[in-house]
């Protein structure tokens, strides 16, 4: 199996905590259900989603180890 990772809280309001088993975020992107891609800011392993409109997104987290994607609900 691949590396362990988790994302919380989900649903999220402002800050999403990303636990990547020691790996670090190089880039974070939110993709809406309409396919609109939006670059997200992050600090350490905390991704800022506060400016996103409420709804369902696929979050793509790029790291040195690869690309993680997870569905998140923005409140």
Biotite code that builds the C-alpha atoms (Angstrom):
import biotite.structure as struc

atoms = struc.array([
    struc.Atom([0.000, 0.000, 0.000], chain_id="A", res_id=1, res_name="UNK", atom_name="CA", element="C"),
    struc.Atom([1.034, 3.609, -0.524], chain_id="A", res_id=2, res_name="UNK", atom_name="CA", element="C"),
    struc.Atom([1.887, 6.269, 2.026], chain_id="A", res_id=3, res_name="UNK", atom_name="CA", element="C"),
    struc.Atom([-0.560, 7.079, 4.789], chain_id="A", res_id=4, res_name="UNK", atom_name="CA", element="C"),
    struc.Atom([-2.400, 10.354, 4.504], chain_id="A", res_id=5, res_name="UNK", atom_name="CA", element="C"),
    struc.Atom([-5.462, 12.061, 5.940], chain_id="A", res_id=6, res_name="UNK", atom_name="CA", element="C"),
    struc.Atom([-7.365, 15.296, 5.437], chain_id="A", res_id=7, res_name="UNK", atom_name="CA", element="C"),
    struc.Atom([-9.507, 16.925, 8.133], chain_id="A", res_id=8, res_name="UNK", atom_name="CA", element="C"),
    struc.Atom([-11.919, 18.398, 9.010], chain_id="A", res_id=9, res_name="UNK", atom_name="CA", element="C"),
    struc.Atom([-14.282, 17.414, 6.212], chain_id="A", res_id=10, res_name="UNK", atom_name="CA", element="C"),
    struc.Atom([-16.627, 19.279, 5.727], chain_id="A", res_id=11, res_name="UNK", atom_name="CA", element="C"),
    struc.Atom([-14.240, 22.222, 6.100], chain_id="A", res_id=12, res_name="UNK", atom_name="CA", element="C"),
    struc.Atom([-14.868, 25.935, 6.623], chain_id="A", res_id=13, res_name="UNK", atom_name="CA", element="C"),
    struc.Atom([-11.520, 27.756, 6.444], chain_id="A", res_id=14, res_name="UNK", atom_name="CA", element="C"),
    struc.Atom([-8.444, 25.608, 7.064], chain_id="A", res_id=15, res_name="UNK", atom_name="CA", element="C"),
    struc.Atom([-7.896, 22.029, 5.951], chain_id="A", res_id=16, res_name="UNK", atom_name="CA", element="C"),
    struc.Atom([-5.250, 20.061, 7.809], chain_id="A", res_id=17, res_name="UNK", atom_name="CA", element="C"),
    struc.Atom([-3.329, 17.664, 5.566], chain_id="A", res_id=18, res_name="UNK", atom_name="CA", element="C"),
    struc.Atom([-1.418, 14.818, 7.192], chain_id="A", res_id=19, res_name="UNK", atom_name="CA", element="C"),
    struc.Atom([1.020, 13.335, 4.669], chain_id="A", res_id=20, res_name="UNK", atom_name="CA", element="C"),
    struc.Atom([3.171, 11.015, 6.746], chain_id="A", res_id=21, res_name="UNK", atom_name="CA", element="C"),
    struc.Atom([6.084, 13.468, 6.765], chain_id="A", res_id=22, res_name="UNK", atom_name="CA", element="C"),
    struc.Atom([5.738, 14.561, 3.145], chain_id="A", res_id=23, res_name="UNK", atom_name="CA", element="C"),
    struc.Atom([5.235, 18.269, 2.496], chain_id="A", res_id=24, res_name="UNK", atom_name="CA", element="C"),
    struc.Atom([2.896, 20.182, 0.235], chain_id="A", res_id=25, res_name="UNK", atom_name="CA", element="C"),
    struc.Atom([4.436, 21.737, -2.875], chain_id="A", res_id=26, res_name="UNK", atom_name="CA", element="C"),
    struc.Atom([1.182, 22.886, -4.474], chain_id="A", res_id=27, res_name="UNK", atom_name="CA", element="C"),
    struc.Atom([-2.529, 22.749, -3.652], chain_id="A", res_id=28, res_name="UNK", atom_name="CA", element="C"),
    struc.Atom([-5.360, 23.098, -6.158], chain_id="A", res_id=29, res_name="UNK", atom_name="CA", element="C"),
    struc.Atom([-9.133, 22.940, -5.750], chain_id="A", res_id=30, res_name="UNK", atom_name="CA", element="C"),
    struc.Atom([-11.192, 21.647, -8.677], chain_id="A", res_id=31, res_name="UNK", atom_name="CA", element="C"),
    struc.Atom([-14.917, 22.471, -8.600], chain_id="A", res_id=32, res_name="UNK", atom_name="CA", element="C"),
    struc.Atom([-17.645, 20.166, -9.897], chain_id="A", res_id=33, res_name="UNK", atom_name="CA", element="C"),
    struc.Atom([-17.678, 22.385, -13.003], chain_id="A", res_id=34, res_name="UNK", atom_name="CA", element="C"),
    struc.Atom([-13.985, 21.682, -13.586], chain_id="A", res_id=35, res_name="UNK", atom_name="CA", element="C"),
    struc.Atom([-12.775, 25.136, -12.547], chain_id="A", res_id=36, res_name="UNK", atom_name="CA", element="C"),
    struc.Atom([-9.257, 24.886, -11.099], chain_id="A", res_id=37, res_name="UNK", atom_name="CA", element="C"),
    struc.Atom([-8.129, 27.295, -8.403], chain_id="A", res_id=38, res_name="UNK", atom_name="CA", element="C"),
    struc.Atom([-4.716, 27.475, -6.773], chain_id="A", res_id=39, res_name="UNK", atom_name="CA", element="C"),
    struc.Atom([-4.859, 27.441, -2.975], chain_id="A", res_id=40, res_name="UNK", atom_name="CA", element="C"),
    struc.Atom([-2.544, 29.008, -0.463], chain_id="A", res_id=41, res_name="UNK", atom_name="CA", element="C"),
    struc.Atom([-0.996, 26.865, 2.241], chain_id="A", res_id=42, res_name="UNK", atom_name="CA", element="C"),
    struc.Atom([1.316, 27.151, 5.198], chain_id="A", res_id=43, res_name="UNK", atom_name="CA", element="C"),
    struc.Atom([3.101, 24.019, 6.319], chain_id="A", res_id=44, res_name="UNK", atom_name="CA", element="C"),
    struc.Atom([0.457, 21.288, 6.094], chain_id="A", res_id=45, res_name="UNK", atom_name="CA", element="C"),
    struc.Atom([-2.536, 23.625, 6.455], chain_id="A", res_id=46, res_name="UNK", atom_name="CA", element="C"),
    struc.Atom([-4.399, 24.552, 3.272], chain_id="A", res_id=47, res_name="UNK", atom_name="CA", element="C"),
    struc.Atom([-6.474, 27.737, 3.202], chain_id="A", res_id=48, res_name="UNK", atom_name="CA", element="C"),
    struc.Atom([-9.878, 27.140, 1.602], chain_id="A", res_id=49, res_name="UNK", atom_name="CA", element="C"),
    struc.Atom([-11.637, 30.115, 3.221], chain_id="A", res_id=50, res_name="UNK", atom_name="CA", element="C"),
    struc.Atom([-12.198, 31.973, -0.080], chain_id="A", res_id=51, res_name="UNK", atom_name="CA", element="C"),
    struc.Atom([-13.854, 29.026, -1.850], chain_id="A", res_id=52, res_name="UNK", atom_name="CA", element="C"),
    struc.Atom([-17.619, 29.082, -2.290], chain_id="A", res_id=53, res_name="UNK", atom_name="CA", element="C"),
    struc.Atom([-19.578, 26.364, -0.472], chain_id="A", res_id=54, res_name="UNK", atom_name="CA", element="C"),
    struc.Atom([-19.802, 23.112, -2.403], chain_id="A", res_id=55, res_name="UNK", atom_name="CA", element="C"),
    struc.Atom([-17.979, 19.930, -3.375], chain_id="A", res_id=56, res_name="UNK", atom_name="CA", element="C"),
    struc.Atom([-14.362, 20.098, -4.557], chain_id="A", res_id=57, res_name="UNK", atom_name="CA", element="C"),
    struc.Atom([-11.592, 17.709, -5.447], chain_id="A", res_id=58, res_name="UNK", atom_name="CA", element="C"),
    struc.Atom([-8.477, 18.895, -3.682], chain_id="A", res_id=59, res_name="UNK", atom_name="CA", element="C"),
    struc.Atom([-5.223, 18.044, -5.460], chain_id="A", res_id=60, res_name="UNK", atom_name="CA", element="C"),
    struc.Atom([-2.156, 18.120, -3.242], chain_id="A", res_id=61, res_name="UNK", atom_name="CA", element="C"),
    struc.Atom([1.182, 17.902, -5.068], chain_id="A", res_id=62, res_name="UNK", atom_name="CA", element="C"),
    struc.Atom([4.143, 16.633, -3.054], chain_id="A", res_id=63, res_name="UNK", atom_name="CA", element="C"),
    struc.Atom([7.602, 15.323, -3.878], chain_id="A", res_id=64, res_name="UNK", atom_name="CA", element="C"),
    struc.Atom([6.147, 11.806, -3.508], chain_id="A", res_id=65, res_name="UNK", atom_name="CA", element="C"),
    struc.Atom([3.293, 12.358, -5.936], chain_id="A", res_id=66, res_name="UNK", atom_name="CA", element="C"),
    struc.Atom([-0.221, 13.737, -6.314], chain_id="A", res_id=67, res_name="UNK", atom_name="CA", element="C"),
    struc.Atom([-2.910, 13.133, -3.722], chain_id="A", res_id=68, res_name="UNK", atom_name="CA", element="C"),
    struc.Atom([-6.532, 13.930, -4.467], chain_id="A", res_id=69, res_name="UNK", atom_name="CA", element="C"),
    struc.Atom([-9.457, 13.925, -2.070], chain_id="A", res_id=70, res_name="UNK", atom_name="CA", element="C"),
    struc.Atom([-13.079, 15.052, -2.208], chain_id="A", res_id=71, res_name="UNK", atom_name="CA", element="C"),
    struc.Atom([-13.874, 17.776, 0.309], chain_id="A", res_id=72, res_name="UNK", atom_name="CA", element="C"),
    struc.Atom([-17.068, 19.624, 1.143], chain_id="A", res_id=73, res_name="UNK", atom_name="CA", element="C"),
    struc.Atom([-16.649, 23.352, 1.715], chain_id="A", res_id=74, res_name="UNK", atom_name="CA", element="C"),
    struc.Atom([-19.217, 24.779, 4.138], chain_id="A", res_id=75, res_name="UNK", atom_name="CA", element="C"),
])
